[in-house]
Amino acid sequence: MSHNSFDPGLHCQLPKQDGKMSFEEFCGHKSRYELAFEAIDKNGDGFVSKSEFKKICPNLTPEQTEAAFAKFDLVSSLRRFDA
């Protein structure tokens, strides 16, 4: 999953792209979504691999992990993820 497609809560929506600046953006601070993504993206490549994802969701079955990637990974054709 890329930074642009990742939904850190898996149930919440990413910030709106409405052209308005948040207070964090105005002050030059990262949003909570960016901070959450960076905490998960351990190698800093801008993608969350399946192994990184499994570390934050250890109780998911392999089928649930695959379902999450199928639903939220918008750029899978551009990047090969590790198992």
C-alpha positions in Angstrom: 0.0 0.0 0.0 1.3 3.4 -0.8 1.2 6.5 1.3 -1.5 7.8 -0.9 -3.7 4.7 -0.6 -3.2 3.8 3.0 -6.0 4.2 5.4 -4.4 4.0 8.9 -7.7 3.2 10.7 -9.0 0.9 8.0 -12.4 2.4 8.9 -11.8 6.1 8.8 -11.3 8.2 5.7 -8.2 10.0 4.6 -8.2 13.8 4.8 -10.3 15.5 2.2 -8.6 16.9 -0.9 -10.7 20.0 -0.8 -8.0 22.6 -1.4 -8.2 23.8 2.2 -5.1 23.7 4.4 -5.3 22.1 7.8 -3.8 23.8 10.9 -1.0 21.2 10.8 -0.3 21.8 7.2 -0.2 25.6 7.7 2.2 25.2 10.6 4.4 22.8 8.6 3.5 19.8 10.8 2.6 16.4 9.6 -1.0 15.3 9.9 -1.9 12.4 12.2 -2.3 10.2 9.1 1.2 11.0 7.8 2.6 10.3 11.3 0.7 7.0 11.5 1.8 6.0 8.1 5.5 6.8 8.8 5.3 4.8 12.0 4.1 1.7 10.1 6.4 2.2 7.0 9.6 1.1 8.9 11.9 1.2 5.9 10.7 4.6 4.7 10.1 3.6 1.1 6.6 5.2 1.0 4.9 1.8 1.0 3.5 -0.5 3.7 4.5 -4.0 2.9 2.6 -7.0 4.0 5.3 -7.8 6.6 5.0 -4.2 8.0 1.3 -4.5 8.0 1.4 -7.9 9.8 3.5 -6.3 12.6 0.7 -3.8 13.4 -2.1 -6.3 12.9 -0.7 -9.6 14.2 -4.1 -11.1 15.0 -5.4 -11.0 11.4 -5.5 -14.2 9.5 -3.7 -14.5 6.2 -7.1 -14.2 4.4 -7.9 -11.0 6.3 -4.5 -9.5 5.4 -5.1 -10.4 1.8 -8.5 -8.9 1.9 -7.2 -5.6 3.4 -4.5 -5.4 0.7 -7.1 -6.2 -2.0 -9.3 -3.4 -0.7 -6.8 -0.7 0.2 -3.8 -1.3 -2.0 -4.5 1.1 -5.0 -1.1 0.7 -6.6 -0.4 -3.1 -6.3 0.4 -3.2 -10.0 3.2 -0.7 -9.5 4.9 -2.4 -6.5 5.6 -6.0 -5.5 4.9 -6.6 -1.8 6.8 -9.1 0.3 5.0 -11.9 2.0 
